[in-house]
């Protein structure tokens, strides 16, 4: 939702069971997933 332009406030309003820490945890997870070497198998 953040990538689509939603603000944290809008997300938290739409999903009252979430907390700001939940959004931060998602962003940390996403950052870890893209923080690895990219291997090219091209010859």
mmCIF entry with sequence, helices, sheets and N, C-alpha, C, O atoms, coordinates in Angstrom:
data_MODEL
# 
_entry.id   MODEL 
# 
_entity.id                         1 
_entity.type                       polymer 
_entity.pdbx_number_of_molecules   1 
# 
_entity_poly.entity_id                      1 
_entity_poly.type                           'polypeptide(L)' 
_entity_poly.nstd_linkage                   no 
_entity_poly.nstd_monomer                   no 
_entity_poly.pdbx_seq_one_letter_code       
;(UNK)(UNK)(UNK)(UNK)(UNK)(UNK)(UNK)(UNK)(UNK)(UNK)(UNK)(UNK)(UNK)(UNK)(UNK)(UNK)
(UNK)(UNK)(UNK)(UNK)(UNK)(UNK)(UNK)(UNK)(UNK)(UNK)(UNK)(UNK)(UNK)(UNK)(UNK)(UNK)
(UNK)(UNK)(UNK)(UNK)(UNK)(UNK)(UNK)(UNK)(UNK)(UNK)(UNK)
;
_entity_poly.pdbx_seq_one_letter_code_can   XXXXXXXXXXXXXXXXXXXXXXXXXXXXXXXXXXXXXXXXXXX 
_entity_poly.pdbx_strand_id                 A 
# 
loop_
_entity_poly_seq.entity_id 
_entity_poly_seq.num 
_entity_poly_seq.mon_id 
_entity_poly_seq.hetero 
1 1  UNK n 
1 2  UNK n 
1 3  UNK n 
1 4  UNK n 
1 5  UNK n 
1 6  UNK n 
1 7  UNK n 
1 8  UNK n 
1 9  UNK n 
1 10 UNK n 
1 11 UNK n 
1 12 UNK n 
1 13 UNK n 
1 14 UNK n 
1 15 UNK n 
1 16 UNK n 
1 17 UNK n 
1 18 UNK n 
1 19 UNK n 
1 20 UNK n 
1 21 UNK n 
1 22 UNK n 
1 23 UNK n 
1 24 UNK n 
1 25 UNK n 
1 26 UNK n 
1 27 UNK n 
1 28 UNK n 
1 29 UNK n 
1 30 UNK n 
1 31 UNK n 
1 32 UNK n 
1 33 UNK n 
1 34 UNK n 
1 35 UNK n 
1 36 UNK n 
1 37 UNK n 
1 38 UNK n 
1 39 UNK n 
1 40 UNK n 
1 41 UNK n 
1 42 UNK n 
1 43 UNK n 
# 
_struct_asym.id          A 
_struct_asym.entity_id   1 
# 
loop_
_struct_conf.conf_type_id 
_struct_conf.id 
_struct_conf.pdbx_PDB_helix_id 
_struct_conf.beg_label_comp_id 
_struct_conf.beg_label_asym_id 
_struct_conf.beg_label_seq_id 
_struct_conf.pdbx_beg_PDB_ins_code 
_struct_conf.end_label_comp_id 
_struct_conf.end_label_asym_id 
_struct_conf.end_label_seq_id 
_struct_conf.pdbx_end_PDB_ins_code 
_struct_conf.beg_auth_comp_id 
_struct_conf.beg_auth_asym_id 
_struct_conf.beg_auth_seq_id 
_struct_conf.end_auth_comp_id 
_struct_conf.end_auth_asym_id 
_struct_conf.end_auth_seq_id 
_struct_conf.pdbx_PDB_helix_class 
_struct_conf.details 
_struct_conf.pdbx_PDB_helix_length 
HELX_P HELX_P1 AA1 UNK A 8  ? UNK A 14 ? UNK A 8  UNK A 14 1 ? 7  
HELX_P HELX_P2 AA2 UNK A 20 ? UNK A 34 ? UNK A 20 UNK A 34 1 ? 15 
# 
_struct_conf_type.id          HELX_P 
_struct_conf_type.criteria    ? 
_struct_conf_type.reference   ? 
# 
loop_
_atom_site.group_PDB 
_atom_site.id 
_atom_site.type_symbol 
_atom_site.label_atom_id 
_atom_site.label_alt_id 
_atom_site.label_comp_id 
_atom_site.label_asym_id 
_atom_site.label_entity_id 
_atom_site.label_seq_id 
_atom_site.pdbx_PDB_ins_code 
_atom_site.Cartn_x 
_atom_site.Cartn_y 
_atom_site.Cartn_z 
_atom_site.occupancy 
_atom_site.B_iso_or_equiv 
_atom_site.pdbx_formal_charge 
_atom_site.auth_seq_id 
_atom_site.auth_comp_id 
_atom_site.auth_asym_id 
_atom_site.auth_atom_id 
_atom_site.pdbx_PDB_model_num 
ATOM 1   N N  . UNK A 1 1  ? 0.824  -1.186  0.000   1.00 0.00 ? 1  UNK A N  1 
ATOM 2   C CA . UNK A 1 1  ? 0.000  0.000   0.000   1.00 0.00 ? 1  UNK A CA 1 
ATOM 3   C C  . UNK A 1 1  ? 0.871  1.254   0.000   1.00 0.00 ? 1  UNK A C  1 
ATOM 4   O O  . UNK A 1 1  ? 0.531  2.255   -0.631  1.00 0.00 ? 1  UNK A O  1 
ATOM 5   N N  . UNK A 1 2  ? 1.988  1.192   0.708   1.00 0.00 ? 2  UNK A N  1 
ATOM 6   C CA . UNK A 1 2  ? 2.892  2.344   0.715   1.00 0.00 ? 2  UNK A CA 1 
ATOM 7   C C  . UNK A 1 2  ? 3.425  2.601   -0.690  1.00 0.00 ? 2  UNK A C  1 
ATOM 8   O O  . UNK A 1 2  ? 3.514  3.747   -1.129  1.00 0.00 ? 2  UNK A O  1 
ATOM 9   N N  . UNK A 1 3  ? 3.776  1.532   -1.386  1.00 0.00 ? 3  UNK A N  1 
ATOM 10  C CA . UNK A 1 3  ? 4.300  1.681   -2.742  1.00 0.00 ? 3  UNK A CA 1 
ATOM 11  C C  . UNK A 1 3  ? 3.258  2.265   -3.687  1.00 0.00 ? 3  UNK A C  1 
ATOM 12  O O  . UNK A 1 3  ? 3.607  2.905   -4.679  1.00 0.00 ? 3  UNK A O  1 
ATOM 13  N N  . UNK A 1 4  ? 1.999  2.051   -3.388  1.00 0.00 ? 4  UNK A N  1 
ATOM 14  C CA . UNK A 1 4  ? 0.925  2.585   -4.219  1.00 0.00 ? 4  UNK A CA 1 
ATOM 15  C C  . UNK A 1 4  ? 0.570  4.020   -3.848  1.00 0.00 ? 4  UNK A C  1 
ATOM 16  O O  . UNK A 1 4  ? -0.285 4.635   -4.485  1.00 0.00 ? 4  UNK A O  1 
ATOM 17  N N  . UNK A 1 5  ? 1.226  4.555   -2.817  1.00 0.00 ? 5  UNK A N  1 
ATOM 18  C CA . UNK A 1 5  ? 1.017  5.949   -2.458  1.00 0.00 ? 5  UNK A CA 1 
ATOM 19  C C  . UNK A 1 5  ? 0.224  6.190   -1.183  1.00 0.00 ? 5  UNK A C  1 
ATOM 20  O O  . UNK A 1 5  ? 0.002  7.339   -0.800  1.00 0.00 ? 5  UNK A O  1 
ATOM 21  N N  . UNK A 1 6  ? -0.204 5.122   -0.524  1.00 0.00 ? 6  UNK A N  1 
ATOM 22  C CA . UNK A 1 6  ? -0.949 5.293   0.728   1.00 0.00 ? 6  UNK A CA 1 
ATOM 23  C C  . UNK A 1 6  ? -0.008 5.781   1.832   1.00 0.00 ? 6  UNK A C  1 
ATOM 24  O O  . UNK A 1 6  ? 1.167  5.418   1.870   1.00 0.00 ? 6  UNK A O  1 
ATOM 25  N N  . UNK A 1 7  ? -0.535 6.592   2.706   1.00 0.00 ? 7  UNK A N  1 
ATOM 26  C CA . UNK A 1 7  ? 0.264  7.051   3.839   1.00 0.00 ? 7  UNK A CA 1 
ATOM 27  C C  . UNK A 1 7  ? 0.122  6.057   4.987   1.00 0.00 ? 7  UNK A C  1 
ATOM 28  O O  . UNK A 1 7  ? -0.808 5.252   5.021   1.00 0.00 ? 7  UNK A O  1 
ATOM 29  N N  . UNK A 1 8  ? 1.063  6.131   5.925   1.00 0.00 ? 8  UNK A N  1 
ATOM 30  C CA . UNK A 1 8  ? 0.965  5.278   7.113   1.00 0.00 ? 8  UNK A CA 1 
ATOM 31  C C  . UNK A 1 8  ? -0.344 5.540   7.839   1.00 0.00 ? 8  UNK A C  1 
ATOM 32  O O  . UNK A 1 8  ? -1.002 4.608   8.302   1.00 0.00 ? 8  UNK A O  1 
ATOM 33  N N  . UNK A 1 9  ? -0.714 6.792   7.937   1.00 0.00 ? 9  UNK A N  1 
ATOM 34  C CA . UNK A 1 9  ? -1.959 7.151   8.639   1.00 0.00 ? 9  UNK A CA 1 
ATOM 35  C C  . UNK A 1 9  ? -3.168 6.507   7.969   1.00 0.00 ? 9  UNK A C  1 
ATOM 36  O O  . UNK A 1 9  ? -4.059 6.008   8.655   1.00 0.00 ? 9  UNK A O  1 
ATOM 37  N N  . UNK A 1 10 ? -3.208 6.512   6.650   1.00 0.00 ? 10 UNK A N  1 
ATOM 38  C CA . UNK A 1 10 ? -4.329 5.918   5.928   1.00 0.00 ? 10 UNK A CA 1 
ATOM 39  C C  . UNK A 1 10 ? -4.379 4.408   6.142   1.00 0.00 ? 10 UNK A C  1 
ATOM 40  O O  . UNK A 1 10 ? -5.452 3.830   6.309   1.00 0.00 ? 10 UNK A O  1 
ATOM 41  N N  . UNK A 1 11 ? -3.219 3.786   6.134   1.00 0.00 ? 11 UNK A N  1 
ATOM 42  C CA . UNK A 1 11 ? -3.165 2.338   6.354   1.00 0.00 ? 11 UNK A CA 1 
ATOM 43  C C  . UNK A 1 11 ? -3.651 2.006   7.762   1.00 0.00 ? 11 UNK A C  1 
ATOM 44  O O  . UNK A 1 11 ? -4.458 1.096   7.953   1.00 0.00 ? 11 UNK A O  1 
ATOM 45  N N  . UNK A 1 12 ? -3.156 2.747   8.734   1.00 0.00 ? 12 UNK A N  1 
ATOM 46  C CA . UNK A 1 12 ? -3.545 2.483   10.119  1.00 0.00 ? 12 UNK A CA 1 
ATOM 47  C C  . UNK A 1 12 ? -5.031 2.758   10.344  1.00 0.00 ? 12 UNK A C  1 
ATOM 48  O O  . UNK A 1 12 ? -5.669 2.099   11.165  1.00 0.00 ? 12 UNK A O  1 
ATOM 49  N N  . UNK A 1 13 ? -5.574 3.717   9.626   1.00 0.00 ? 13 UNK A N  1 
ATOM 50  C CA . UNK A 1 13 ? -7.010 4.002   9.747   1.00 0.00 ? 13 UNK A CA 1 
ATOM 51  C C  . UNK A 1 13 ? -7.836 2.870   9.131   1.00 0.00 ? 13 UNK A C  1 
ATOM 52  O O  . UNK A 1 13 ? -8.881 2.496   9.664   1.00 0.00 ? 13 UNK A O  1 
ATOM 53  N N  . UNK A 1 14 ? -7.360 2.328   8.007   1.00 0.00 ? 14 UNK A N  1 
ATOM 54  C CA . UNK A 1 14 ? -8.078 1.251   7.331   1.00 0.00 ? 14 UNK A CA 1 
ATOM 55  C C  . UNK A 1 14 ? -7.967 -0.076  8.070   1.00 0.00 ? 14 UNK A C  1 
ATOM 56  O O  . UNK A 1 14 ? -8.868 -0.912  8.005   1.00 0.00 ? 14 UNK A O  1 
ATOM 57  N N  . UNK A 1 15 ? -6.855 -0.261  8.772   1.00 0.00 ? 15 UNK A N  1 
ATOM 58  C CA . UNK A 1 15 ? -6.602 -1.510  9.488   1.00 0.00 ? 15 UNK A CA 1 
ATOM 59  C C  . UNK A 1 15 ? -6.278 -1.184  10.942  1.00 0.00 ? 15 UNK A C  1 
ATOM 60  O O  . UNK A 1 15 ? -5.107 -1.163  11.319  1.00 0.00 ? 15 UNK A O  1 
ATOM 61  N N  . UNK A 1 16 ? -7.294 -0.930  11.764  1.00 0.00 ? 16 UNK A N  1 
ATOM 62  C CA . UNK A 1 16 ? -7.063 -0.471  13.140  1.00 0.00 ? 16 UNK A CA 1 
ATOM 63  C C  . UNK A 1 16 ? -6.332 -1.476  14.035  1.00 0.00 ? 16 UNK A C  1 
ATOM 64  O O  . UNK A 1 16 ? -5.827 -1.106  15.095  1.00 0.00 ? 16 UNK A O  1 
ATOM 65  N N  . UNK A 1 17 ? -6.274 -2.722  13.622  1.00 0.00 ? 17 UNK A N  1 
ATOM 66  C CA . UNK A 1 17 ? -5.558 -3.719  14.419  1.00 0.00 ? 17 UNK A CA 1 
ATOM 67  C C  . UNK A 1 17 ? -4.049 -3.675  14.181  1.00 0.00 ? 17 UNK A C  1 
ATOM 68  O O  . UNK A 1 17 ? -3.296 -4.343  14.889  1.00 0.00 ? 17 UNK A O  1 
ATOM 69  N N  . UNK A 1 18 ? -3.600 -2.900  13.199  1.00 0.00 ? 18 UNK A N  1 
ATOM 70  C CA . UNK A 1 18 ? -2.167 -2.728  12.956  1.00 0.00 ? 18 UNK A CA 1 
ATOM 71  C C  . UNK A 1 18 ? -1.630 -1.565  13.772  1.00 0.00 ? 18 UNK A C  1 
ATOM 72  O O  . UNK A 1 18 ? -2.360 -0.653  14.161  1.00 0.00 ? 18 UNK A O  1 
ATOM 73  N N  . UNK A 1 19 ? -0.333 -1.630  14.015  1.00 0.00 ? 19 UNK A N  1 
ATOM 74  C CA . UNK A 1 19 ? 0.379  -0.544  14.686  1.00 0.00 ? 19 UNK A CA 1 
ATOM 75  C C  . UNK A 1 19 ? 1.494  -0.065  13.770  1.00 0.00 ? 19 UNK A C  1 
ATOM 76  O O  . UNK A 1 19 ? 1.874  -0.759  12.826  1.00 0.00 ? 19 UNK A O  1 
ATOM 77  N N  . UNK A 1 20 ? 2.009  1.112   14.049  1.00 0.00 ? 20 UNK A N  1 
ATOM 78  C CA . UNK A 1 20 ? 3.106  1.659   13.236  1.00 0.00 ? 20 UNK A CA 1 
ATOM 79  C C  . UNK A 1 20 ? 4.281  0.690   13.195  1.00 0.00 ? 20 UNK A C  1 
ATOM 80  O O  . UNK A 1 20 ? 4.955  0.572   12.172  1.00 0.00 ? 20 UNK A O  1 
ATOM 81  N N  . UNK A 1 21 ? 4.527  -0.001  14.302  1.00 0.00 ? 21 UNK A N  1 
ATOM 82  C CA . UNK A 1 21 ? 5.620  -0.973  14.362  1.00 0.00 ? 21 UNK A CA 1 
ATOM 83  C C  . UNK A 1 21 ? 5.423  -2.106  13.356  1.00 0.00 ? 21 UNK A C  1 
ATOM 84  O O  . UNK A 1 21 ? 6.401  -2.665  12.859  1.00 0.00 ? 21 UNK A O  1 
ATOM 85  N N  . UNK A 1 22 ? 4.176  -2.451  13.051  1.00 0.00 ? 22 UNK A N  1 
ATOM 86  C CA . UNK A 1 22 ? 3.901  -3.487  12.052  1.00 0.00 ? 22 UNK A CA 1 
ATOM 87  C C  . UNK A 1 22 ? 4.347  -3.037  10.668  1.00 0.00 ? 22 UNK A C  1 
ATOM 88  O O  . UNK A 1 22 ? 4.924  -3.816  9.909   1.00 0.00 ? 22 UNK A O  1 
ATOM 89  N N  . UNK A 1 23 ? 4.080  -1.784  10.347  1.00 0.00 ? 23 UNK A N  1 
ATOM 90  C CA . UNK A 1 23 ? 4.502  -1.244  9.055   1.00 0.00 ? 23 UNK A CA 1 
ATOM 91  C C  . UNK A 1 23 ? 6.028  -1.200  8.990   1.00 0.00 ? 23 UNK A C  1 
ATOM 92  O O  . UNK A 1 23 ? 6.617  -1.562  7.972   1.00 0.00 ? 23 UNK A O  1 
ATOM 93  N N  . UNK A 1 24 ? 6.660  -0.763  10.057  1.00 0.00 ? 24 UNK A N  1 
ATOM 94  C CA . UNK A 1 24 ? 8.121  -0.716  10.095  1.00 0.00 ? 24 UNK A CA 1 
ATOM 95  C C  . UNK A 1 24 ? 8.717  -2.104  9.933   1.00 0.00 ? 24 UNK A C  1 
ATOM 96  O O  . UNK A 1 24 ? 9.726  -2.268  9.247   1.00 0.00 ? 24 UNK A O  1 
ATOM 97  N N  . UNK A 1 25 ? 8.105  -3.107  10.555  1.00 0.00 ? 25 UNK A N  1 
ATOM 98  C CA . UNK A 1 25 ? 8.601  -4.478  10.435  1.00 0.00 ? 25 UNK A CA 1 
ATOM 99  C C  . UNK A 1 25 ? 8.512  -4.963  8.996   1.00 0.00 ? 25 UNK A C  1 
ATOM 100 O O  . UNK A 1 25 ? 9.414  -5.650  8.516   1.00 0.00 ? 25 UNK A O  1 
ATOM 101 N N  . UNK A 1 26 ? 7.433  -4.613  8.303   1.00 0.00 ? 26 UNK A N  1 
ATOM 102 C CA . UNK A 1 26 ? 7.292  -4.990  6.893   1.00 0.00 ? 26 UNK A CA 1 
ATOM 103 C C  . UNK A 1 26 ? 8.368  -4.342  6.032   1.00 0.00 ? 26 UNK A C  1 
ATOM 104 O O  . UNK A 1 26 ? 8.932  -4.974  5.139   1.00 0.00 ? 26 UNK A O  1 
ATOM 105 N N  . UNK A 1 27 ? 8.641  -3.075  6.313   1.00 0.00 ? 27 UNK A N  1 
ATOM 106 C CA . UNK A 1 27 ? 9.675  -2.372  5.545   1.00 0.00 ? 27 UNK A CA 1 
ATOM 107 C C  . UNK A 1 27 ? 11.055 -2.945  5.818   1.00 0.00 ? 27 UNK A C  1 
ATOM 108 O O  . UNK A 1 27 ? 11.869 -3.057  4.902   1.00 0.00 ? 27 UNK A O  1 
ATOM 109 N N  . UNK A 1 28 ? 11.328 -3.307  7.056   1.00 0.00 ? 28 UNK A N  1 
ATOM 110 C CA . UNK A 1 28 ? 12.615 -3.924  7.390   1.00 0.00 ? 28 UNK A CA 1 
ATOM 111 C C  . UNK A 1 28 ? 12.757 -5.264  6.684   1.00 0.00 ? 28 UNK A C  1 
ATOM 112 O O  . UNK A 1 28 ? 13.822 -5.578  6.153   1.00 0.00 ? 28 UNK A O  1 
ATOM 113 N N  . UNK A 1 29 ? 11.698 -6.048  6.677   1.00 0.00 ? 29 UNK A N  1 
ATOM 114 C CA . UNK A 1 29 ? 11.725 -7.349  5.991   1.00 0.00 ? 29 UNK A CA 1 
ATOM 115 C C  . UNK A 1 29 ? 11.989 -7.157  4.498   1.00 0.00 ? 29 UNK A C  1 
ATOM 116 O O  . UNK A 1 29 ? 12.821 -7.856  3.919   1.00 0.00 ? 29 UNK A O  1 
ATOM 117 N N  . UNK A 1 30 ? 11.289 -6.220  3.879   1.00 0.00 ? 30 UNK A N  1 
ATOM 118 C CA . UNK A 1 30 ? 11.468 -5.973  2.450   1.00 0.00 ? 30 UNK A CA 1 
ATOM 119 C C  . UNK A 1 30 ? 12.897 -5.526  2.150   1.00 0.00 ? 30 UNK A C  1 
ATOM 120 O O  . UNK A 1 30 ? 13.491 -5.949  1.159   1.00 0.00 ? 30 UNK A O  1 
ATOM 121 N N  . UNK A 1 31 ? 13.438 -4.676  3.002   1.00 0.00 ? 31 UNK A N  1 
ATOM 122 C CA . UNK A 1 31 ? 14.818 -4.206  2.797   1.00 0.00 ? 31 UNK A CA 1 
ATOM 123 C C  . UNK A 1 31 ? 15.805 -5.356  2.886   1.00 0.00 ? 31 UNK A C  1 
ATOM 124 O O  . UNK A 1 31 ? 16.769 -5.403  2.123   1.00 0.00 ? 31 UNK A O  1 
ATOM 125 N N  . UNK A 1 32 ? 15.580 -6.275  3.801   1.00 0.00 ? 32 UNK A N  1 
ATOM 126 C CA . UNK A 1 32 ? 16.470 -7.431  3.938   1.00 0.00 ? 32 UNK A CA 1 
ATOM 127 C C  . UNK A 1 32 ? 16.381 -8.339  2.720   1.00 0.00 ? 32 UNK A C  1 
ATOM 128 O O  . UNK A 1 32 ? 17.380 -8.939  2.321   1.00 0.00 ? 32 UNK A O  1 
ATOM 129 N N  . UNK A 1 33 ? 15.202 -8.447  2.128   1.00 0.00 ? 33 UNK A N  1 
ATOM 130 C CA . UNK A 1 33 ? 15.020 -9.318  0.963   1.00 0.00 ? 33 UNK A CA 1 
ATOM 131 C C  . UNK A 1 33 ? 15.751 -8.810  -0.272  1.00 0.00 ? 33 UNK A C  1 
ATOM 132 O O  . UNK A 1 33 ? 16.170 -9.603  -1.115  1.00 0.00 ? 33 UNK A O  1 
ATOM 133 N N  . UNK A 1 34 ? 15.906 -7.505  -0.385  1.00 0.00 ? 34 UNK A N  1 
ATOM 134 C CA . UNK A 1 34 ? 16.587 -6.970  -1.565  1.00 0.00 ? 34 UNK A CA 1 
ATOM 135 C C  . UNK A 1 34 ? 18.056 -6.669  -1.300  1.00 0.00 ? 34 UNK A C  1 
ATOM 136 O O  . UNK A 1 34 ? 18.768 -6.230  -2.203  1.00 0.00 ? 34 UNK A O  1 
ATOM 137 N N  . UNK A 1 35 ? 18.513 -6.896  -0.086  1.00 0.00 ? 35 UNK A N  1 
ATOM 138 C CA . UNK A 1 35 ? 19.907 -6.606  0.279   1.00 0.00 ? 35 UNK A CA 1 
ATOM 139 C C  . UNK A 1 35 ? 20.739 -7.879  0.199   1.00 0.00 ? 35 UNK A C  1 
ATOM 140 O O  . UNK A 1 35 ? 21.251 -8.368  1.206   1.00 0.00 ? 35 UNK A O  1 
ATOM 141 N N  . UNK A 1 36 ? 20.866 -8.405  -1.019  1.00 0.00 ? 36 UNK A N  1 
ATOM 142 C CA . UNK A 1 36 ? 21.702 -9.580  -1.239  1.00 0.00 ? 36 UNK A CA 1 
ATOM 143 C C  . UNK A 1 36 ? 22.315 -9.476  -2.629  1.00 0.00 ? 36 UNK A C  1 
ATOM 144 O O  . UNK A 1 36 ? 21.812 -8.747  -3.484  1.00 0.00 ? 36 UNK A O  1 
ATOM 145 N N  . UNK A 1 37 ? 23.391 -10.200 -2.849  1.00 0.00 ? 37 UNK A N  1 
ATOM 146 C CA . UNK A 1 37 ? 24.028 -10.103 -4.155  1.00 0.00 ? 37 UNK A CA 1 
ATOM 147 C C  . UNK A 1 37 ? 23.122 -10.651 -5.265  1.00 0.00 ? 37 UNK A C  1 
ATOM 148 O O  . UNK A 1 37 ? 22.341 -11.580 -5.059  1.00 0.00 ? 37 UNK A O  1 
ATOM 149 N N  . UNK A 1 38 ? 23.253 -10.055 -6.417  1.00 0.00 ? 38 UNK A N  1 
ATOM 150 C CA . UNK A 1 38 ? 22.521 -10.531 -7.585  1.00 0.00 ? 38 UNK A CA 1 
ATOM 151 C C  . UNK A 1 38 ? 23.503 -11.318 -8.436  1.00 0.00 ? 38 UNK A C  1 
ATOM 152 O O  . UNK A 1 38 ? 24.532 -10.789 -8.854  1.00 0.00 ? 38 UNK A O  1 
ATOM 153 N N  . UNK A 1 39 ? 23.190 -12.563 -8.689  1.00 0.00 ? 39 UNK A N  1 
ATOM 154 C CA . UNK A 1 39 ? 24.064 -13.426 -9.478  1.00 0.00 ? 39 UNK A CA 1 
ATOM 155 C C  . UNK A 1 39 ? 23.575 -13.467 -10.918 1.00 0.00 ? 39 UNK A C  1 
ATOM 156 O O  . UNK A 1 39 ? 22.383 -13.622 -11.182 1.00 0.00 ? 39 UNK A O  1 
ATOM 157 N N  . UNK A 1 40 ? 24.504 -13.327 -11.829 1.00 0.00 ? 40 UNK A N  1 
ATOM 158 C CA . UNK A 1 40 ? 24.166 -13.413 -13.240 1.00 0.00 ? 40 UNK A CA 1 
ATOM 159 C C  . UNK A 1 40 ? 24.688 -14.740 -13.780 1.00 0.00 ? 40 UNK A C  1 
ATOM 160 O O  . UNK A 1 40 ? 25.856 -15.083 -13.598 1.00 0.00 ? 40 UNK A O  1 
ATOM 161 N N  . UNK A 1 41 ? 23.816 -15.471 -14.437 1.00 0.00 ? 41 UNK A N  1 
ATOM 162 C CA . UNK A 1 41 ? 24.204 -16.754 -15.000 1.00 0.00 ? 41 UNK A CA 1 
ATOM 163 C C  . UNK A 1 41 ? 24.524 -16.654 -16.486 1.00 0.00 ? 41 UNK A C  1 
ATOM 164 O O  . UNK A 1 41 ? 24.721 -17.668 -17.155 1.00 0.00 ? 41 UNK A O  1 
ATOM 165 N N  . UNK A 1 42 ? 24.574 -15.430 -16.995 1.00 0.00 ? 42 UNK A N  1 
ATOM 166 C CA . UNK A 1 42 ? 24.878 -15.213 -18.411 1.00 0.00 ? 42 UNK A CA 1 
ATOM 167 C C  . UNK A 1 42 ? 26.309 -15.630 -18.705 1.00 0.00 ? 42 UNK A C  1 
ATOM 168 O O  . UNK A 1 42 ? 27.199 -15.464 -17.871 1.00 0.00 ? 42 UNK A O  1 
ATOM 169 N N  . UNK A 1 43 ? 26.522 -16.166 -19.886 1.00 0.00 ? 43 UNK A N  1 
ATOM 170 C CA . UNK A 1 43 ? 27.874 -16.613 -20.283 1.00 0.00 ? 43 UNK A CA 1 
ATOM 171 C C  . UNK A 1 43 ? 28.595 -15.533 -21.018 1.00 0.00 ? 43 UNK A C  1 
ATOM 172 O O  . UNK A 1 43 ? 29.740 -15.724 -21.429 1.00 0.00 ? 43 UNK A O  1 
# 
